[in-house]
Amino acid sequence: MRRKITGTVGSVLLCVLLLAGCSDGASTADSTAVNSVSQSSQQETVDTTATSEAISKEEQERKAALEESERKFKSAENYQEGGEYFKAYSLYQKVIEDDSNYTEAQKRATEMLDLYWKQQDSLVEQGEYQTAIENTLDVMSFLNMTSPLDNDMGLERTILQVAEKLAKNCGFTNPKAEIDADATDWYSKIYSIEIECDGINGKTLDSMSKTKIVQAHENLSEKFNEVIYRASFGTFCRFLLGDIHNNGKWYSVNNSSLAIETDAERENQDEEPASSASSGSEKTGWTTGGPGVGKVPSKSSNSTSNGSVPSTTAGSSSKDSYGHTKGDAFAIAEKAVKGKLKSPSTAKFCSVTEATIGCSGNTWVVRGWVDAQNGFGATIRTQFVVTFTFASKDMYSLDSCIIT
């Protein structure tokens, strides 16, 4: 009996122990499973957060782009209302596809470009040359251009049209203009505009005397200074008359002296080493066709037009061959400027040190400012550029006096 009870008790204890072990194993398994689920849940949370942040950043960038696009559209409308059609065109072009105004913006861009060219052509035809050029340079500045040729839309067309009109008015037959891409650095880049023509006053240049050719060039150069140079004064670039091309020859005027070269001679100069001729020079080509179309003639490296501005680099001389100084040059410039002021007695000029004075040979250029009363009695400040050449110690000729 005792053995049975003992066996029964042992069996019961064994069962209890076995059940306890099973319970602990189950608890451990359950704990492992819970930890695994928890880690998985945490990873999913991290992934979801990263995805949400990426989506949020992308959405913010898209929202910012849309807001910028909407601002451009609104600015374009303002420019359109103000008659600044090219600026409107430029901004309509920048409206993005996600913008609800995209289709309308593209339509308006086409219209604005058409209106801009009609406006410019109309100004040229009406003789409003300076306004037309000022509009062109304003657009170029708006586009942050550093060269009048730095565009694929032909924005320089208006400048060339004006040059051709001026040349025609001065007796040049069928004039075609081009811009020499090789600029001269003088406070801002100065570009030469060269003229191809059939002749002057019905005569080919090789049948004219040198004196007549020089007179014709200087006459046109003066018109260039009055209109094109004046309109471009103070901008990122300026324009002066370059050489004349007729019947396969180039005519260069420098200080009333004429130099003549054939196309072949110029081409030979272009083939010289870079040390003696400018390398990388290029042309726009004859813009509107006519004589010389298809040819890309080059400008002589040592050619300087009558209206060109002498270099004022560190190596330039502070005296000319007659011994004149910068002080002498400034005194002559003052006299020339006073002759154009409404009230010269009220003029107060900048000092010699404030002015920019350069000399090349016996040709001087003086650039500065003057405060003087206008016709209404108000004192205003104007900028001036005076160019003149000494023929002897006591004689000089005034090439130009431009006041803006």
C-alpha positions in Angstrom: 0.0 0.0 0.0 2.8 2.4 0.9 4.6 1.5 -2.3 1.4 2.4 -4.3 1.0 5.7 -2.5 4.7 6.4 -2.9 4.5 5.6 -6.6 1.4 7.6 -7.0 3.0 10.6 -5.3 6.1 10.3 -7.4 4.1 10.2 -10.5 2.2 13.2 -9.5 5.4 15.1 -8.7 6.9 14.1 -12.1 3.8 15.4 -13.9 4.0 18.7 -12.0 7.7 19.1 -12.9 7.0 18.2 -16.5 4.2 20.7 -16.7 6.3 23.4 -15.1 9.0 22.8 -17.7 6.6 23.0 -20.5 5.2 26.3 -19.1 8.7 27.8 -18.9 9.5 26.8 -22.5 6.3 28.2 -23.7 6.9 31.5 -21.9 10.4 31.7 -23.4 9.0 31.1 -26.9 6.3 33.6 -26.4 8.8 36.2 -25.2 11.0 35.6 -28.2 8.1 35.9 -30.6 6.9 39.1 -28.9 10.5 40.6 -29.1 10.7 39.7 -32.8 7.3 41.4 -33.5 8.3 44.5 -31.6 11.6 44.9 -33.5 9.8 44.4 -36.8 7.2 47.0 -35.8 10.0 49.4 -34.9 11.7 48.9 -38.3 8.5 49.5 -40.1 8.0 52.7 -38.1 11.5 53.9 -39.1 10.9 53.0 -42.7 7.6 54.8 -42.7 9.1 57.9 -41.1 11.9 58.0 -43.7 9.5 57.6 -46.5 7.2 60.3 -45.1 10.2 62.6 -44.7 11.3 62.0 -48.3 7.7 62.6 -49.6 7.4 65.7 -47.5 10.7 67.1 -48.8 9.8 66.3 -52.4 6.4 67.9 -51.8 8.0 71.0 -50.3 10.3 71.3 -53.3 7.4 70.9 -55.7 5.4 73.5 -53.8 8.3 75.9 -53.9 8.8 75.4 -57.6 5.1 76.0 -58.2 5.2 79.2 -56.1 8.2 80.5 -58.0 6.5 79.6 -61.3 3.4 81.5 -60.3 5.6 84.6 -59.4 7.2 84.5 -62.8 3.8 84.3 -64.5 2.7 87.3 -62.5 5.9 89.3 -63.2 5.5 88.4 -66.9 2.0 89.9 -66.9 3.3 93.1 -65.3 6.0 93.4 -68.0 3.4 92.7 -70.6 1.2 95.5 -69.3 4.2 97.8 -69.3 5.1 97.1 -72.9 8.3 95.3 -72.0 7.5 92.4 -74.3 10.8 90.6 -74.3 11.1 90.5 -70.6 7.5 89.2 -70.5 8.5 86.6 -73.1 11.5 85.5 -71.1 9.5 84.9 -67.9 6.5 83.2 -69.6 9.1 80.8 -70.9 10.1 79.9 -67.4 6.6 78.8 -66.2 6.9 75.1 -65.4 4.6 72.3 -66.8 3.1 71.5 -63.4 1.8 75.1 -63.2 -1.9 75.4 -64.2 -0.9 78.5 -66.3 1.7 76.6 -68.3 -0.3 76.3 -71.6 -1.4 80.0 -71.4 2.2 81.0 -70.6 3.6 79.3 -73.7 0.9 80.9 -75.9 1.7 84.3 -74.5 5.4 83.8 -74.8 5.0 83.4 -78.6 2.8 86.5 -78.7 5.3 88.6 -76.7 8.3 87.7 -78.8 6.3 88.7 -81.9 5.3 92.0 -80.3 8.9 92.7 -79.2 10.2 92.4 -82.8 7.4 94.5 -84.2 8.0 97.2 -81.6 11.8 97.2 -82.4 11.3 97.3 -86.1 8.8 100.1 -85.8 11.2 102.2 -83.7 13.9 101.7 -86.3 11.6 102.6 -89.2 10.4 105.7 -87.4 14.0 106.9 -86.8 13.8 106.3 -83.0 17.3 104.7 -83.2 18.5 105.5 -79.7 15.4 104.1 -78.1 15.6 101.0 -80.1 19.2 100.3 -79.1 18.5 101.2 -75.5 15.7 98.6 -75.5 18.0 96.0 -76.9 20.8 96.6 -74.3 18.2 96.7 -71.5 17.0 93.2 -72.6 20.6 92.0 -72.8 21.3 93.2 -69.3 18.1 91.6 -68.1 19.4 88.3 -69.5 22.8 88.8 -67.8 24.5 88.7 -71.2 28.2 89.7 -71.3 28.4 90.0 -75.1 25.8 91.3 -77.6 26.5 88.0 -79.5 25.9 85.8 -76.5 22.4 84.7 -77.6 20.8 82.4 -80.2 17.9 84.8 -80.9 19.7 87.5 -82.9 19.1 90.2 -80.3 21.9 92.2 -82.0 19.7 92.6 -85.1 18.3 96.0 -84.0 21.8 97.4 -83.5 22.8 96.3 -87.0 19.7 97.7 -88.5 20.4 101.1 -87.0 24.0 100.9 -88.3 22.8 100.2 -91.8 20.2 103.0 -91.6 22.9 105.5 -90.5 25.2 104.3 -93.3 22.5 104.7 -95.9 21.8 108.2 -94.7 25.5 109.0 -95.1 25.5 108.0 -98.8 26.6 104.3 -98.4 25.0 102.2 -101.1 23.3 98.9 -100.0 25.1 98.9 -96.6 25.3 95.7 -94.6 26.6 95.7 -91.0 28.3 93.1 -88.9 29.7 93.1 -85.4 33.3 92.1 -84.9 33.3 89.6 -82.0 36.8 90.6 -81.0 36.1 93.4 -78.5 38.4 95.9 -76.9 38.3 96.2 -73.2 38.1 99.9 -72.0 36.0 100.0 -68.8 33.3 98.0 -70.7 33.8 96.0 -73.9 33.8 98.0 -77.1 32.8 96.3 -80.3 33.5 97.5 -83.8 30.6 97.5 -86.4 32.0 97.0 -89.9 30.1 98.1 -93.0 30.0 96.2 -96.3 28.7 98.4 -99.2 28.5 98.6 -103.0 30.0 102.1 -102.8 29.5 105.6 -101.5 27.3 108.1 -103.3 27.2 105.8 -106.3 31.0 105.3 -106.6 33.1 102.3 -105.7 35.7 103.2 -103.1 38.6 102.3 -105.4 37.5 105.1 -107.7 37.4 107.7 -104.9 40.2 109.7 -103.6 41.6 108.9 -100.1 40.4 112.2 -98.8 36.8 111.5 -99.9 36.9 108.0 -98.3 38.3 109.4 -95.0 35.6 112.2 -95.0 32.9 109.6 -95.6 34.2 107.4 -92.8 34.5 110.2 -90.4 31.0 111.5 -91.2 29.5 108.0 -90.5 31.7 107.7 -87.4 30.3 110.9 -86.0 26.7 109.6 -86.6 27.7 106.3 -84.8 28.9 108.3 -81.9 25.8 110.5 -81.7 23.4 107.5 -81.9 24.8 104.1 -81.2 27.7 104.9 -78.9 25.6 107.4 -76.9 22.8 104.8 -76.5 25.2 102.2 -75.3 27.2 104.5 -73.0 27.2 103.2 -69.4 26.1 99.7 -70.4 28.1 96.4 -70.4 29.2 97.1 -73.9 29.5 99.9 -76.5 29.8 100.2 -80.2 31.9 102.2 -82.6 32.4 102.3 -86.4 35.0 99.8 -87.6 36.2 99.4 -91.2 34.5 99.6 -94.6 34.6 96.7 -97.0 34.0 97.2 -100.7 35.0 95.2 -103.9 37.3 92.8 -102.0 39.2 95.6 -100.1 39.2 96.8 -96.5 39.4 100.5 -95.8 40.6 101.4 -92.3 40.7 105.0 -91.0 42.8 105.9 -88.0 43.4 109.6 -87.0 42.4 110.7 -90.5 44.9 108.4 -92.1 43.6 105.7 -94.5 45.0 102.1 -94.8 43.8 99.8 -97.5 44.1 96.0 -97.5 42.8 93.3 -99.8 40.9 90.3 -98.5 43.9 88.1 -99.2 46.2 90.4 -97.2 43.8 90.2 -94.3 43.5 86.4 -94.5 47.3 86.2 -94.4 47.4 88.3 -91.3 44.9 86.0 -89.7 47.3 83.1 -90.3 50.1 84.8 -88.4 51.0 83.5 -84.9 48.8 84.5 -82.0 51.6 86.8 -80.8 51.2 89.1 -83.7 47.5 88.6 -84.5 44.5 88.1 -82.3 43.5 84.4 -82.0 40.0 83.1 -81.8 38.5 86.0 -83.5 35.1 85.4 -85.1 32.4 87.4 -86.8 28.7 87.4 -86.8 28.7 87.3 -90.7 26.8 89.7 -92.8 23.5 89.9 -90.9 21.0 90.7 -93.7 22.7 89.4 -96.8 23.8 91.5 -99.7 27.4 91.9 -101.0 29.8 89.8 -99.1 27.1 87.3 -98.0 28.7 84.0 -97.3 32.1 85.6 -96.6 33.4 86.0 -93.1 36.2 88.6 -93.6 38.4 89.3 -90.6 39.5 92.5 -89.1 43.1 93.6 -89.1 44.7 93.2 -85.7 46.3 96.6 -85.9 43.3 98.4 -87.4 41.7 101.1 -85.3 38.7 103.1 -86.5 38.4 106.8 -86.2 35.9 106.5 -83.5 37.7 103.8 -81.5 38.8 104.5 -77.9 42.5 104.3 -77.1 43.7 101.7 -74.6 44.3 102.8 -71.1 46.1 99.8 -69.8 48.9 100.1 -67.3 51.4 100.2 -70.1 49.9 103.2 -71.8 51.8 106.5 -71.8 50.9 109.4 -69.5 52.3 111.9 -72.1 52.0 112.1 -75.9 54.8 112.8 -78.3 54.4 116.6 -77.9 54.7 116.4 -74.1 51.1 117.0 -73.2 50.1 115.6 -69.8 46.8 114.3 -68.4 46.2 117.8 -66.9 46.4 119.3 -70.4 44.0 116.7 -71.7 41.5 117.3 -68.9 41.6 121.1 -69.6 40.7 120.5 -73.2 37.9 118.1 -72.3 36.5 120.7 -69.9 36.4 123.3 -72.6 34.7 120.9 -75.0 32.1 119.9 -72.4 31.3 123.4 -71.4 30.5 124.2 -75.0 27.6 121.8 -74.9 26.1 122.7 -71.5 23.0 124.9 -71.1 24.7 126.8 -68.2 28.4 126.4 -68.4 29.1 129.0 -65.7 27.5 126.6 -63.1 29.6 123.6 -64.1 31.5 121.8 -61.4 33.8 119.1 -62.9 35.3 116.1 -61.2 39.0 116.3 -60.4 41.7 115.1 -62.7 42.3 112.2 -60.3 38.6 111.2 -60.4 38.5 111.3 -64.2 39.8 108.5 -66.3 42.3 109.7 -68.9 44.1 107.6 -71.5 46.5 108.3 -74.3 47.4 106.4 -77.4 49.9 108.1 -79.7 48.6 111.7 -79.8 45.0 110.8 -79.3 43.5 111.3 -75.9 40.3 110.1 -74.3 38.9 111.8 -71.1 36.0 110.3 -69.2 34.4 111.9 -66.2 31.4 113.7 -64.8 30.1 117.3 -64.4 27.4 118.9 -62.2 25.6 121.8 -63.9 22.2 123.4 -64.2 19.9 122.3 -67.0 17.5 124.5 -68.9 15.1 124.5 -65.9 17.7 125.6 -63.4 18.0 122.2 -61.7 21.5 120.9 -61.1 22.1 117.5 -62.6 25.1 115.3 -62.9 26.1 114.0 -66.4 28.8 111.8 -67.7 31.1 112.8 -70.5 33.6 111.2 -72.9 35.8 113.5 -74.9 38.2 112.3 -77.6 40.7 114.5 -79.4 44.0 114.3 -81.2 46.9 116.7 -81.2 48.4 117.6 -84.6 51.2 119.7 -83.0 52.0 121.1 -79.6 49.5 123.9 -79.9 46.9 122.4 -82.4 44.4 119.6 -81.8 41.2 118.4 -83.4 38.1 117.4 -81.4 37.0 113.9 -82.5 33.9 113.6 -80.3 32.3 115.0 -77.2 29.6 112.8 -75.8 27.5 113.8 -72.8 24.9 111.6 -71.2 
